[in-house]
């Protein structure tokens, strides 16, 4: 049986936590001057991966 390999692209984008996987938030890199403080504050929090995508992530990250 060959070794299970981790998908490196997925490993850079997702982190395993106690409750599932954490992902980054978009719209937080540039052009921040026109965005309101409330919008930037809400983008700051880490987002969890939805339940429907967990099966696919466990295949991409078997060793996580």
C-alpha positions in Angstrom: 0.0 0.0 0.0 1.6 3.3 -1.0 1.9 6.2 1.4 -0.9 8.8 1.5 0.2 12.1 0.2 -1.1 15.5 1.4 -2.3 17.9 -1.3 0.1 20.8 -0.7 -2.2 23.4 -2.2 -4.9 22.5 0.3 -2.3 22.3 3.2 -1.4 26.0 2.6 -5.0 27.1 2.6 -6.6 25.2 5.5 -5.7 24.6 9.1 -7.0 21.7 11.2 -8.7 22.7 14.5 -10.6 20.8 17.2 -14.0 21.5 15.5 -13.0 21.0 11.8 -11.0 23.1 9.3 -10.3 26.8 9.3 -10.0 28.8 6.1 -8.9 32.3 5.2 -11.2 35.2 4.3 -11.2 37.0 1.0 -11.4 40.8 0.4 -8.8 41.5 3.1 -5.6 42.1 1.1 -5.8 45.5 -0.6 -8.0 48.5 -1.3 -8.8 48.7 2.4 -9.3 52.5 2.5 -12.7 52.4 0.9 -14.0 49.6 3.1 -15.8 50.5 6.4 -14.3 49.7 9.8 -17.2 47.4 10.5 -16.6 45.4 7.2 -12.9 45.1 7.9 -13.5 44.0 11.5 -15.9 41.3 10.4 -13.5 40.0 7.8 -10.8 39.7 10.5 -12.4 36.6 12.1 -11.4 33.1 10.9 -14.0 31.3 8.9 -14.8 27.6 9.4 -15.2 25.3 6.3 -18.8 24.3 5.7 -20.0 20.8 6.6 -20.6 19.9 2.9 -16.9 20.4 2.1 -15.4 18.4 5.0 -15.4 15.1 3.1 -13.4 16.6 0.3 -11.0 18.2 2.7 -10.3 15.0 4.6 -9.3 13.4 1.3 -7.0 16.2 0.4 -5.5 16.3 3.9 -5.4 12.7 5.1 -2.6 13.3 7.7 -4.2 16.4 9.3 
